[in-house]
Amino acid sequence: MVFWYEIDTENIEMIPIKEKTRFRYKGGPLRFQVPRGMCTWGVTSYKSFQVDVLDPDFIQWWRALETQLCPDAGPLSPPFNSNLKESSLRIKIDDSVYIFDQNSKQITPEVKEGLFRGQELSCLIDVDSTYFYNGNCGLTIRAYQVKTLGAPEDPSPPEETPISALKPGVCAFLPTS
């Protein structure tokens, strides 16, 4: 697994399919770990959640990534709707997402409104494709793995051990800080 800043954007393959574009990275999905952040409100009724990412380098990198992956978002195209509002990144979630606790143990909570509320999270995301909906366009962003690090007053999580191959159900988060 790679951190966001390790993505070589020159190696992102853009595959046009009908009205949207799919993304591949080095033969696989465009998947990477974003900086950890707070999830104030938890999962919404739209099966998404927002992580407040306060890393200004990530925010700048994300804006450049959006510009690269959605080059047609201009005055004559549908309005572009970013998944990053100020410092809050919106991520879709469903029942197939691998969820881990602060000890890297896989857990299976029901994905429902309020899940992750008030929790610090680390997320591996897939940037799958572009979307066009209700006259807007943007990037489809889906959680692949979510690791809850507990509420901010909890002690810092144990050191994470990277693995060489990503296997279903195996926590793949890289150590941070």
Secondary structure as UniProt FT lines:
FT   HELIX           4..6
FT   HELIX           9..11
FT   STRAND          12..17
FT   TURN            18..19
FT   STRAND          20..25
FT   TURN            26..27
FT   STRAND          28..29
FT   STRAND          31..39
FT   TURN            45..46
FT   STRAND          48..52
FT   HELIX           56..69
FT   TURN            71..72
FT   TURN            75..76
FT   STRAND          84..85
FT   TURN            86..87
FT   STRAND          88..92
FT   TURN            95..96
FT   STRAND          98..100
FT   TURN            102..103
FT   STRAND          106..107
FT   TURN            113..118
FT   STRAND          119..133
FT   TURN            134..135
FT   STRAND          136..148
FT   TURN            152..153
FT   TURN            168..169
//
